């Protein structure tokens, strides 16, 4: 059987030259075609005459590696019996994952009773391929010549729908997991980096602090002076803590800090304190009032000022670094707790779910995408926990919040609300995005329907959310107009009503 010349070009890159499958140079004997058709699983059990009909009415095509069987968007005209080799189907905008792999012994393409109009991806050969096409105009004659063909084709269609749905759902889960991992990595990176930097600087600062303490001790100050110095430090720290508790946003503003630093630097330089440029920032960051410096100069001789201020500033830096490490590790712990609560790890499938906490945990997974987004929450205190599949409900919140954020690429308002309505818990997720056109609102819960650009969505997020809500005997609906879109989820509160 003749084939096309080999090519090093893989056909999935359609911007490069490609080869098409074509008819063999010489027709294959009917007996060989019949023998190959007997290996097609859905055709098992046909009579010799029925195999002969397919062999004599079909059109052969052959091709080598990288040859195109069909192209995405082209109309589907044939039922394809794969007699040898493999056909890989890939969407141009859905990444490297193969949508479908057709192997020898299978039937693909358009079948009787199929509503398929166009190919959903590019079909190219993987190795030498030999296929037999049955053209669509021959379908009525084929069903008459082979009465069992209708049932066989329906079985193939059902298997194909199940397989494609499984692949699409898997791709949707992987996409959601990738986004979740990216958001979590982004959120963990900031506190982890801060803790790492502070821990690395802390070693050097502790050594420097020890040296300054030694220098201060080497001055052999009188006991009374040492006691007064310790009392000044304790009194100053107590007053600083009280001052910090009363500070305003203006006190913490960068310009206010810079102004304090400039004043402290001038004071230190006037009193001839060494390394004043290094001491001033550390003291200014603590909102240190200038009156404490004046009190110090009045109580102690000038030779004590330099070592004492250096030691005090170094101790403040050490404490700031330790505080940064503590707050960073607390933030990391909070994130880990949030992801554990989000996934409902180590818990039974059905739990008493606190809906506000569930929404907050899901929202924390999108923290890196909330820049420019105003988030409002309005949770009804009268709504207690409900019995539900906690991890599945989080998939619903994830899909709805992600859609809301996608609708507001330039910023906007996101509002989460819960209400108790009789025996139902109502959850509303509002966004100020562009809205869903009225003509599309009845279709957005259909599987594989999406308004996003190719490669940005598979159209399964809202379908999955709808199925999960239905599993809880609940309802999911949408109301939308430009600037105000609301997804409403209603769930039974009582477990007996939900399951």
C-alpha positions as CSV (number, residue, x, y, z in Angstrom):
1,X,0.0,0.0,0.0
2,X,1.5,3.3,-1.0
3,X,2.0,6.2,1.5
4,X,3.1,9.8,1.4
5,X,6.8,10.7,1.8
6,X,7.9,11.1,5.4
7,X,8.2,14.5,6.9
8,X,10.0,15.9,9.9
9,X,7.3,18.5,10.4
10,X,4.7,17.6,13.0
11,X,1.3,18.7,11.7
12,X,0.0,20.3,14.8
13,X,2.1,23.4,14.0
14,X,-0.1,24.6,11.2
15,X,1.9,27.7,10.6
16,X,4.5,25.5,8.9
17,X,4.0,23.5,5.7
18,X,2.1,20.3,6.2
19,X,1.1,17.1,4.3
20,X,-2.4,15.9,3.7
21,X,-3.5,12.3,3.7
22,X,-4.4,11.1,0.3
23,X,-5.7,8.1,-1.6
24,X,-3.1,5.3,-2.1
25,X,-1.5,5.1,-5.5
26,X,-3.2,1.8,-6.1
27,X,-6.5,0.7,-4.5
28,X,-6.1,-1.9,-1.8
29,X,-7.7,-5.3,-2.7
30,X,-11.2,-5.6,-1.2
31,X,-10.2,-8.8,0.7
32,X,-7.4,-6.8,2.6
33,X,-9.9,-4.0,3.4
34,X,-12.4,-6.6,4.7
35,X,-9.7,-8.2,6.9
36,X,-8.8,-4.8,8.3
37,X,-12.5,-4.0,9.0
38,X,-12.8,-7.1,11.0
39,X,-10.4,-5.6,13.5
40,X,-12.7,-2.6,14.1
41,X,-14.3,-3.3,17.5
42,X,-17.7,-1.6,16.9
43,X,-18.1,-3.6,13.7
44,X,-17.5,-7.0,15.3
45,X,-20.1,-9.5,14.3
46,X,-21.1,-8.1,10.9
47,X,-21.8,-10.6,8.1
48,X,-19.4,-11.1,5.2
49,X,-21.8,-9.2,2.9
50,X,-22.0,-6.3,5.3
51,X,-18.2,-6.1,5.5
52,X,-18.1,-6.2,1.7
53,X,-20.5,-3.3,1.5
54,X,-18.3,-1.1,3.7
55,X,-15.2,-2.1,1.8
56,X,-16.6,-1.4,-1.6
57,X,-18.4,1.8,-0.7
58,X,-15.6,3.3,1.4
59,X,-12.8,5.6,0.3
60,X,-9.3,4.9,1.4
61,X,-6.8,7.5,2.7
62,X,-3.2,7.0,3.8
63,X,-0.5,9.2,5.3
64,X,2.8,9.2,7.1
65,X,3.8,10.9,10.4
66,X,2.5,14.4,10.6
67,X,-0.1,14.2,7.8
68,X,-3.3,16.1,8.3
69,X,-6.5,14.0,8.5
70,X,-8.8,17.0,9.1
71,X,-8.5,20.6,10.3
72,X,-10.2,22.4,13.1
73,X,-13.3,24.2,12.0
74,X,-13.7,22.2,8.7
75,X,-17.2,20.7,8.1
76,X,-17.4,17.0,9.1
77,X,-18.4,14.9,6.0
78,X,-17.3,11.3,6.7
79,X,-17.4,8.5,9.1
80,X,-13.8,7.3,9.5
81,X,-12.8,3.7,10.2
82,X,-9.2,3.6,11.5
83,X,-7.6,0.5,9.9
84,X,-4.0,1.2,10.9
85,X,-2.1,3.7,13.0
86,X,-3.2,6.5,15.3
87,X,-4.9,9.9,14.9
88,X,-4.2,12.7,17.4
89,X,-6.7,15.5,17.7
90,X,-5.6,18.7,19.3
91,X,-7.2,22.1,19.6
92,X,-5.0,25.0,18.5
93,X,-5.6,27.1,21.5
94,X,-5.8,24.6,24.3
95,X,-2.1,23.9,25.0
96,X,-0.2,20.7,24.4
97,X,-2.8,18.3,25.8
98,X,-4.3,16.0,23.2
99,X,-8.1,16.3,23.1
100,X,-8.5,12.8,21.6
101,X,-6.5,9.9,20.4
102,X,-8.0,7.6,17.8
103,X,-6.4,4.2,17.4
104,X,-6.6,1.4,14.9
105,X,-9.8,-0.6,15.6
106,X,-12.0,2.5,16.3
107,X,-14.5,4.6,14.4
108,X,-14.5,8.4,14.5
109,X,-15.6,11.4,12.5
110,X,-19.3,11.9,11.8
111,X,-21.7,9.1,12.5
112,X,-25.4,8.6,11.7
113,X,-27.6,10.5,14.2
114,X,-24.6,12.7,15.2
115,X,-25.2,16.5,15.4
116,X,-21.5,17.1,14.9
117,X,-21.0,19.9,12.3
118,X,-17.4,20.9,12.4
119,X,-14.1,19.3,13.7
120,X,-13.2,20.5,17.1
121,X,-9.5,20.2,16.6
122,X,-6.7,19.3,14.1
123,X,-6.4,15.6,13.4
124,X,-2.9,14.5,12.4
125,X,-1.3,11.2,12.1
126,X,1.2,9.6,14.5
127,X,3.1,7.1,12.4
128,X,1.7,5.6,9.1
129,X,-2.1,5.7,9.0
130,X,-4.7,3.9,6.8
131,X,-8.3,4.9,7.2
132,X,-11.5,4.2,5.3
133,X,-14.1,7.0,4.9
134,X,-17.8,6.4,4.5
135,X,-19.3,9.6,3.1
136,X,-22.4,11.2,4.8
137,X,-24.6,10.9,1.7
138,X,-24.2,7.1,2.0
139,X,-25.5,6.9,5.6
140,X,-29.1,6.1,4.7
141,X,-28.0,3.3,2.3
142,X,-25.5,2.0,4.9
143,X,-28.2,1.8,7.6
144,X,-30.4,-0.1,5.2
145,X,-27.7,-2.4,4.1
146,X,-26.4,-3.0,7.6
147,X,-29.5,-2.8,10.0
148,X,-27.4,-3.1,13.2
149,X,-25.3,-0.1,12.2
150,X,-27.6,2.4,13.9
151,X,-27.3,0.8,17.3
152,X,-23.5,0.4,16.8
153,X,-23.1,4.1,16.0
154,X,-25.2,5.2,18.9
155,X,-23.0,3.2,21.3
156,X,-19.9,4.8,19.7
157,X,-21.5,8.3,20.1
158,X,-22.2,7.7,23.8
159,X,-18.7,6.4,24.5
160,X,-17.2,9.4,22.6
161,X,-19.3,11.9,24.6
162,X,-18.3,10.3,27.9
163,X,-14.6,10.3,27.0
164,X,-14.5,13.9,25.7
165,X,-16.4,15.1,28.8
166,X,-14.0,13.2,31.1
167,X,-11.0,14.8,29.3
168,X,-12.6,18.3,29.4
169,X,-13.4,18.0,33.1
170,X,-9.9,16.8,33.9
171,X,-8.5,19.7,32.0
172,X,-10.8,22.1,33.9
173,X,-9.6,20.6,37.2
174,X,-6.0,20.9,36.2
175,X,-6.5,24.5,35.1
176,X,-8.2,25.4,38.4
177,X,-5.5,23.6,40.4
178,X,-2.8,25.5,38.4
179,X,-4.4,28.8,39.2
180,X,-4.8,27.9,42.8
181,X,-1.2,26.9,43.1
182,X,-0.1,30.1,41.4
183,X,-2.1,32.2,43.7
184,X,-0.9,30.4,46.8
185,X,2.7,30.5,45.6
186,X,2.4,34.3,45.1
187,X,0.9,34.7,48.6
188,X,3.5,32.5,50.3
189,X,6.4,34.2,48.5
190,X,6.1,37.6,50.1
191,X,6.1,36.5,53.8
192,X,8.7,33.7,53.1
193,X,11.0,36.2,51.4
194,X,10.6,38.7,54.2
195,X,11.3,36.0,56.8
196,X,14.4,34.9,54.9
197,X,15.8,38.4,54.5
198,X,15.2,39.2,58.2
199,X,16.7,35.9,59.4
200,X,19.8,36.4,57.2
201,X,20.3,40.0,58.5
202,X,19.6,39.0,62.1
203,X,22.9,37.1,62.5
204,X,25.0,40.1,61.6
205,X,22.9,42.4,63.6
206,X,23.1,40.2,66.7
207,X,26.9,40.3,66.4
208,X,26.9,44.0,66.0
209,X,24.6,44.4,69.0
210,X,26.9,42.3,71.1
211,X,29.9,44.5,70.1
212,X,28.0,47.7,71.0
213,X,26.9,46.2,74.4
214,X,30.6,45.3,75.1
215,X,31.7,48.8,74.1
216,X,29.1,50.3,76.5
217,X,30.1,48.0,79.3
218,X,33.8,48.8,78.7
219,X,33.2,52.4,79.8
220,X,32.8,51.1,83.4
221,X,30.0,53.5,84.2
222,X,29.2,54.2,87.8
223,X,26.4,52.0,89.2
224,X,24.0,54.9,89.6
225,X,24.6,55.9,85.9
226,X,24.0,52.3,84.7
227,X,20.8,52.1,86.7
228,X,19.6,55.5,85.3
229,X,20.4,54.3,81.8
230,X,18.4,51.1,82.2
231,X,15.5,53.1,83.7
232,X,15.6,55.5,80.8
233,X,15.5,52.6,78.3
234,X,12.6,50.9,80.1
235,X,10.6,54.2,80.5
236,X,11.3,55.1,76.9
237,X,10.1,51.7,75.6
238,X,6.9,52.0,77.7
239,X,6.1,55.4,76.4
240,X,7.0,54.4,72.8
241,X,4.5,51.4,73.1
242,X,1.8,53.8,74.4
243,X,2.6,56.2,71.6
244,X,2.4,53.5,68.9
245,X,-1.1,52.5,70.2
246,X,-2.3,56.1,69.6
247,X,-0.6,56.8,66.3
248,X,-2.6,57.9,63.3
249,X,-2.2,56.9,59.7
250,X,-0.4,60.3,59.1
251,X,2.2,59.3,61.7
252,X,3.0,56.1,59.7
253,X,3.1,57.8,56.3
254,X,6.4,57.7,54.5
255,X,6.8,61.5,54.5
256,X,6.2,61.7,58.2
257,X,8.8,59.0,58.9
258,X,11.3,60.7,56.6
259,X,10.7,64.0,58.4
260,X,11.3,62.4,61.8
261,X,14.4,60.7,60.5
262,X,15.8,64.1,59.2
263,X,15.2,65.7,62.6
264,X,16.8,62.8,64.6
265,X,19.8,62.8,62.2
266,X,20.3,66.5,62.7
267,X,20.1,66.1,66.5
268,X,22.6,63.2,66.5
269,X,25.0,65.1,64.3
270,X,24.8,68.2,66.5
271,X,25.8,66.0,69.5
272,X,28.6,64.4,67.5
273,X,27.2,60.8,67.6
274,X,29.2,58.5,65.3
275,X,27.3,56.7,62.5
276,X,24.4,59.0,63.0
277,X,23.1,58.1,59.5
278,X,22.8,54.4,60.6
279,X,21.1,55.2,63.9
280,X,18.5,57.7,62.8
281,X,16.4,55.4,60.5
282,X,16.1,52.7,63.1
283,X,14.9,55.2,65.7
284,X,12.6,57.0,63.3
285,X,10.8,53.8,62.2
286,X,9.6,53.3,65.8
287,X,7.8,56.7,65.9
288,X,10.4,57.8,68.5
289,X,9.5,61.3,69.9
290,X,12.3,63.9,69.9
291,X,11.7,64.7,73.6
292,X,13.3,61.4,74.7
293,X,16.6,62.4,73.1
294,X,16.5,65.8,74.9
295,X,15.8,64.0,78.2
296,X,18.8,61.7,77.6
297,X,21.2,64.6,76.9
298,X,20.0,66.2,80.1
299,X,20.6,63.1,82.3
300,X,23.9,61.7,80.9
301,X,27.3,63.0,79.9
302,X,28.2,63.4,76.2
303,X,30.6,60.5,76.2
304,X,27.8,58.1,77.0
305,X,25.5,59.4,74.3
306,X,27.2,57.8,71.3
307,X,27.6,54.2,72.7
308,X,24.2,54.3,74.3
309,X,22.4,55.5,71.2
310,X,24.2,52.9,69.0
311,X,23.3,50.1,71.4
312,X,19.7,51.3,71.7
313,X,19.3,51.6,67.9
314,X,20.9,48.1,67.4
315,X,18.5,46.6,69.9
316,X,15.5,48.2,68.0
317,X,16.8,46.7,64.7
318,X,17.1,43.2,66.2
319,X,13.5,43.5,67.6
320,X,12.2,44.7,64.2
321,X,13.8,41.8,62.4
322,X,12.5,39.3,65.0
323,X,9.0,40.9,64.6
324,X,9.2,40.5,60.8
325,X,10.1,36.9,61.1
326,X,7.2,36.3,63.6
327,X,4.6,38.1,61.5
328,X,5.8,36.4,58.3
329,X,5.6,32.9,59.8
330,X,2.2,33.7,61.2
331,X,1.1,34.8,57.7
332,X,2.4,31.6,56.2
333,X,0.7,29.5,58.9
334,X,-2.6,31.4,58.2
335,X,-2.3,30.7,54.5
336,X,-1.6,27.0,55.1
337,X,-4.6,26.9,57.5
338,X,-6.8,28.6,54.9
339,X,-5.8,26.1,52.2
340,X,-6.4,23.2,54.6
341,X,-9.9,24.6,55.4
342,X,-10.5,25.3,51.7
343,X,-9.8,21.7,50.8
344,X,-11.4,20.2,53.9
345,X,-8.4,18.0,54.5
346,X,-8.8,15.1,57.0
347,X,-12.5,15.7,57.3
348,X,-15.6,13.5,56.4
349,X,-17.2,14.2,53.0
350,X,-20.3,15.8,54.7
351,X,-19.6,18.5,57.3
352,X,-21.4,21.3,59.0
353,X,-20.2,24.1,56.8
354,X,-19.9,27.7,57.9
355,X,-20.7,29.5,54.7
356,X,-19.0,32.9,55.6
357,X,-15.8,31.1,56.6
358,X,-16.0,29.0,53.4
359,X,-16.4,32.1,51.3
360,X,-13.5,33.9,53.1
361,X,-11.2,30.9,52.7
362,X,-12.0,30.8,49.0
363,X,-11.4,34.5,48.7
364,X,-8.0,34.2,50.3
365,X,-7.0,31.9,47.4
366,X,-7.5,34.9,45.1
367,X,-5.6,37.4,47.2
368,X,-3.0,38.1,44.5
369,X,-5.8,39.0,42.0
370,X,-7.6,41.5,44.3
371,X,-5.5,44.6,43.4
372,X,-7.8,47.3,42.3
373,X,-10.8,45.3,43.5
374,X,-13.0,46.6,46.4
375,X,-14.2,43.6,48.4
376,X,-17.3,43.9,50.6
377,X,-18.9,41.2,52.8
378,X,-22.3,41.1,54.2
379,X,-22.9,37.9,56.2
380,X,-26.2,37.2,58.0
381,X,-25.4,36.3,61.7
382,X,-28.7,34.4,61.8
383,X,-27.4,31.9,59.3
384,X,-25.8,29.0,61.1
385,X,-23.7,26.1,59.6
386,X,-25.4,23.9,57.0
387,X,-24.8,20.3,56.2
388,X,-22.9,20.0,52.9
389,X,-20.0,18.6,51.0
390,X,-17.6,21.4,52.0
391,X,-14.8,20.8,49.5
392,X,-17.4,20.7,46.6
393,X,-19.0,24.0,47.8
394,X,-15.6,25.6,47.6
395,X,-15.4,24.6,44.0
396,X,-18.7,26.5,43.5
397,X,-17.3,29.6,45.2
398,X,-14.1,29.3,43.2
399,X,-15.9,29.2,39.9
400,X,-18.2,32.1,40.7
401,X,-15.5,34.4,42.2
402,X,-13.1,33.7,39.4
403,X,-15.8,34.6,36.8
404,X,-16.5,37.8,38.7
405,X,-12.8,38.7,38.7
406,X,-12.5,37.9,35.0
407,X,-15.3,40.3,34.3
408,X,-13.4,43.1,36.0
409,X,-9.9,43.1,34.4
410,X,-9.5,46.8,35.2
411,X,-10.8,46.7,38.8
412,X,-14.2,47.0,40.3
413,X,-16.3,45.9,43.2
414,X,-16.9,42.4,44.5
415,X,-19.5,41.7,47.1
416,X,-20.3,38.5,49.0
417,X,-23.6,38.2,50.9
418,X,-25.3,35.4,52.9
419,X,-28.9,35.4,54.0
420,X,-31.3,33.0,55.8
421,X,-34.5,32.7,53.8
422,X,-36.9,30.3,55.5
423,X,-35.3,26.8,55.2
424,X,-32.8,27.9,52.6
425,X,-29.4,29.5,52.8
426,X,-28.9,32.2,50.2
427,X,-25.4,33.1,48.9
428,X,-25.0,36.0,46.5
429,X,-21.8,37.0,44.7
430,X,-22.0,40.4,43.0
431,X,-19.6,42.0,40.7
432,X,-19.5,45.4,38.8
433,X,-18.2,43.9,35.6
434,X,-19.4,44.1,32.0
435,X,-22.3,41.7,32.7
436,X,-23.7,38.7,30.8
437,X,-25.8,39.6,27.7
438,X,-29.4,38.8,28.1
439,X,-29.4,36.4,25.1
440,X,-26.6,34.3,26.7
441,X,-27.8,34.1,30.2
442,X,-29.8,30.9,29.5
443,X,-26.7,29.2,28.1
444,X,-23.9,30.0,30.5
445,X,-24.6,26.8,32.6
446,X,-24.3,24.6,29.5
447,X,-21.2,22.4,29.4
448,X,-18.4,23.6,27.1
449,X,-20.1,27.0,26.6
450,X,-17.9,29.9,27.3
451,X,-17.7,33.6,26.5
452,X,-13.9,33.7,27.2
453,X,-11.4,33.8,24.3
454,X,-10.0,30.5,23.0
455,X,-7.6,29.0,25.4
456,X,-8.8,31.0,28.4
457,X,-11.6,28.7,29.5
458,X,-13.2,25.3,28.7
459,X,-16.8,26.3,29.6
460,X,-17.0,23.8,32.5
461,X,-16.7,26.0,35.5
462,X,-20.3,27.1,35.8
463,X,-21.5,23.6,34.6
464,X,-19.6,22.0,37.4
465,X,-21.0,24.6,39.9
466,X,-24.5,23.9,38.7
467,X,-24.1,20.2,39.1
468,X,-22.7,20.5,42.6
469,X,-25.5,22.8,43.7
470,X,-28.1,20.4,42.2
471,X,-26.4,17.6,44.1
472,X,-27.2,19.6,47.3
473,X,-30.8,19.9,46.1
474,X,-30.2,23.6,45.7
475,X,-30.6,26.2,43.0
476,X,-28.1,28.4,41.0
477,X,-29.3,31.3,38.9
478,X,-27.9,34.6,37.6
479,X,-29.2,38.1,37.2
480,X,-27.0,40.4,35.1
481,X,-26.9,43.8,33.6
482,X,-23.9,46.0,32.8
483,X,-22.2,47.0,36.0
484,X,-24.2,44.6,38.2
485,X,-24.1,40.8,37.9
486,X,-25.3,38.6,40.7
487,X,-25.0,34.8,41.0
488,X,-27.4,33.4,43.6
489,X,-27.0,30.0,45.2
490,X,-29.8,28.6,47.4
491,X,-29.0,25.6,49.6
492,X,-31.2,23.7,52.0
493,X,-30.2,24.3,55.6
494,X,-31.6,21.0,57.0
495,X,-29.6,17.9,56.2
496,X,-32.7,15.8,55.7
497,X,-33.8,18.2,52.9
498,X,-30.4,18.3,51.3
499,X,-29.8,14.5,51.0
